[in-house]
Amino acid sequence: MWPFKKLPLPDPVTVGGVTANFSRQVEQWELTVEGIDFTYGHRELDVGVFAWAGSVAPIVQQLKDQILMAARDSVSGWDGLRTEAAEILSVDLSEYSSMGYAGVDVAGDDSWGDPGVTVTLKDGQIIAADAGD
């Protein structure tokens, strides 16, 4: 499509046996550490993301019940939404290096439709839970 060209797809990057792949569909890097899916929303990969994911994964596992409760609380009272269906989808590390934030994305079943919740972690603690669609 002249005059616009798609940028070439970045090659996968592997560090310590973990591979990050760039998704053209959502324009972000994706990797899995300790069974948790992580995303990094910058086209240029900071290889620090591998260490960050390794640091954040045990925190997410430790706080899983509290993360899900915070997500459920932020959407409680929404008509027809089954809060018990909440599950962790992925953890966004896009602001981890600059702000120390890890955004845990939580969603549910079909009753949720488009809404989701981002539970923000900093220094191993939940600091916010924001619902939106």
C-alpha positions as a printed Julia matrix, in Angstrom:
133×3 Matrix{Float64}:
   0.0     0.0    0.0
   1.97    2.9   -1.29
   3.29    5.12   0.24
   3.03    3.17   3.51
   5.02    0.04   4.23
   4.65   -2.32   7.14
   7.71   -2.44   9.32
   9.37   -5.82   9.24
   8.33   -8.16  12.01
  11.07   -8.26  14.69
  12.75  -11.62  15.14
  11.93  -13.62  18.28
  14.38  -13.07  21.12
  15.39  -15.87  23.51
  17.08  -15.3   26.86
  17.57  -18.02  29.46
  15.34  -20.46  27.6
  12.41  -18.0   27.42
  11.39  -16.67  24.01
   9.64  -13.35  23.39
   7.68  -13.05  20.16
   6.39   -9.84  18.63
   2.69   -9.89  17.78
   1.91   -7.76  14.76
  -1.81   -8.08  15.55
  -1.54   -6.2   18.86
   1.91   -4.59  18.35
   3.5    -5.94  21.49
   6.0    -8.5   22.68
   4.64  -11.62  24.34
   6.4   -14.18  26.53
   5.52  -16.77  29.17
   7.41  -17.16  32.44
   6.42  -19.64  35.16
   3.09  -20.25  33.43
   2.17  -16.55  33.35
   1.76  -14.67  30.06
   3.54  -11.32  29.93
   3.33   -8.49  27.43
   5.6    -5.55  26.65
   3.98   -2.85  24.54
   7.0    -1.27  22.87
   8.27   -2.2   19.42
  11.88   -2.04  20.61
  12.41   -4.91  23.06
  14.27   -4.13  26.27
  15.87   -7.47  27.15
  15.37   -6.51  30.79
  11.81   -7.74  30.27
  13.03  -11.29  30.84
  14.39  -10.45  34.3
  11.35   -8.31  35.13
   9.01  -11.16  34.24
  11.09  -13.49  36.37
  10.77  -11.08  39.31
   7.06  -10.38  38.86
   5.86  -13.96  38.21
   6.23  -15.16  41.83
   4.56  -11.99  43.1
   1.56  -12.57  40.8
   1.37  -16.18  41.94
   1.59  -15.15  45.6
  -1.04  -12.41  45.22
  -3.32  -14.28  42.81
  -6.28  -14.52  45.19
  -5.98  -10.84  46.19
  -5.61   -9.78  42.54
  -8.78  -11.65  41.58
 -10.64  -10.24  44.59
  -9.59   -6.68  43.69
 -10.78   -7.26  40.12
 -14.1    -8.71  41.29
 -14.63   -5.82  43.7
 -14.04   -3.27  40.93
 -16.86   -4.72  38.8
 -19.23   -5.87  41.53
 -22.74   -4.65  40.93
 -22.38   -4.6   37.14
 -25.59   -6.15  35.77
 -25.27   -9.74  34.63
 -21.52   -9.93  35.12
 -20.45  -13.13  36.86
 -17.53  -12.04  39.0
 -16.62  -15.61  39.96
 -15.48  -16.12  36.35
 -12.55  -13.7   36.78
  -9.17  -14.97  35.67
  -5.74  -13.51  35.05
  -5.05  -13.1   31.34
  -1.6   -11.54  31.26
   0.74   -9.09  32.94
   1.8    -5.93  31.1
   5.39   -4.84  31.81
   5.36   -1.77  29.54
   5.76    0.64  32.48
   7.92   -1.57  34.68
  11.3    -0.02  33.89
  10.12    3.6   34.07
   7.54    3.46  36.88
   7.89    0.04  38.53
   4.32   -0.88  37.55
   3.1    -4.29  36.45
  -0.47   -4.26  35.1
  -2.28   -7.55  35.68
  -5.08   -7.85  33.13
  -8.12   -9.73  34.43
 -11.27  -10.7   32.53
 -14.03  -13.23  32.8
 -16.4   -15.32  30.74
 -18.92  -14.19  28.12
 -20.97  -12.4   30.78
 -18.13   -9.86  30.98
 -18.33   -8.93  27.29
 -15.68   -6.28  26.62
 -14.99   -5.09  30.17
 -11.79   -6.04  31.85
  -9.85   -4.96  34.89
  -6.24   -3.95  35.25
  -4.87   -4.57  38.72
  -1.69   -2.54  39.14
   1.17   -3.87  41.22
   4.13   -1.89  42.5
   6.78   -3.03  44.96
   4.97   -6.34  45.46
   1.66   -4.74  46.42
  -1.67   -4.02  44.78
  -1.97   -0.25  44.38
  -5.02    0.02  42.11
  -7.77   -1.91  40.32
  -9.32   -0.13  37.34
 -12.25   -1.5   35.35
 -13.05   -0.45  31.83
 -13.89   -1.61  28.34
